[in-house]
Amino acid sequence: MSVVNSAERVEPARDAAERGPLLLWMIFTGLTVFAAVVLARYGYFHLMVASDRTYISSVVTVLYVVTCGHCFWRTRAIAREADAARRCRAVLIGPDAARALEPDAQLLPPGLVANHIRSLVTKARTQGAGRLDQTLLLRTLADRLRGSNGFGGFASDTLMKLGLLGTIIGFIIMLAPIAGLDVNDKLAMKSSMGLMSDGMAVAMYTTLAGLVGSILVRIQYYLLDGATGRVFSDAVMLTETRVTPRLERAMERSPEHGA
């Protein structure tokens, strides 16, 4: 009775923890949106767009929004996989655990972890007696769980390089009037100072947009990678403690092994 009560106390806590990735993403994005609204309220976004004649800052903003959408999609997918893994664990520690590992059983909820377990069952049937090595299958599971998470690194690097590109273009705009500058022509001096100011604005705003966007994207995908790693670790623990021992015992008791 105490064991059952303990399990009932642990499962809701784990369930809440597994919903954490999506909640963390929503909290982080909410804070980011709040900061963006405050900056827009004081006119900083309008000033950035008006001062950046290259529109690189606008491109950085659009790319950041697209990347946030991709991160949300991947975070939701990982949260679903975490929930499916939790339900797999509930089945495999319950009374239907043996029946769930039968070849044609459909007791496990759909998901990548369940597909991995079914692949282990198939491998156990075709392999025969002996230790069940799931190294290659775990590599496949890790690749499938990661999915397109690598897009985050590409987007972060692209945002950084766009900022640096804007910096170079801004300095070119700033330094271009100096080549043919006549120090005795006050009108030309005044016009050159305006061009230099515009170039400096381009350099500073694009650099700022690129750096901030890159950092925010890195944080989001860091949280996503952590959640993905936790799902994979749970899958490894579940299969090593609940699945492979049962399958190895079943292989030892099989008629083919006895013959």
Number of C-alpha atoms within 10 A of each C-alpha: 6 7 8 9 9 10 12 11 11 11 13 11 10 14 14 11 12 22 18 16 23 23 16 15 21 13 12 15 16 12 12 13 12 12 12 13 13 13 13 13 11 10 11 13 18 12 13 20 17 12 20 22 14 16 16 22 26 16 16 24 16 12 17 22 14 13 21 19 12 16 23 20 13 21 27 18 16 26 22 16 23 28 20 20 25 22 16 24 21 16 18 21 12 11 10 12 19 16 14 20 21 14 12 10 11 13 16 22 17 14 15 20 29 21 14 18 22 20 15 22 20 14 16 20 16 10 12 16 19 12 14 18 13 18 9 9 15 18 11 14 19 18 12 12 21 17 14 12 19 11 14 23 15 13 20 25 19 17 29 23 16 22 28 19 16 28 23 17 18 27 18 15 20 22 15 15 18 15 7 9 13 13 10 8 9 10 11 15 16 11 13 20 15 14 18 21 16 18 26 21 24 31 25 19 23 33 25 19 23 28 21 18 24 25 14 17 22 17 15 21 24 15 18 26 20 12 21 24 16 15 24 22 12 16 25 17 13 20 20 15 11 15 20 20 14 15 22 18 13 17 22 14 12 14 9 10 12 9 5
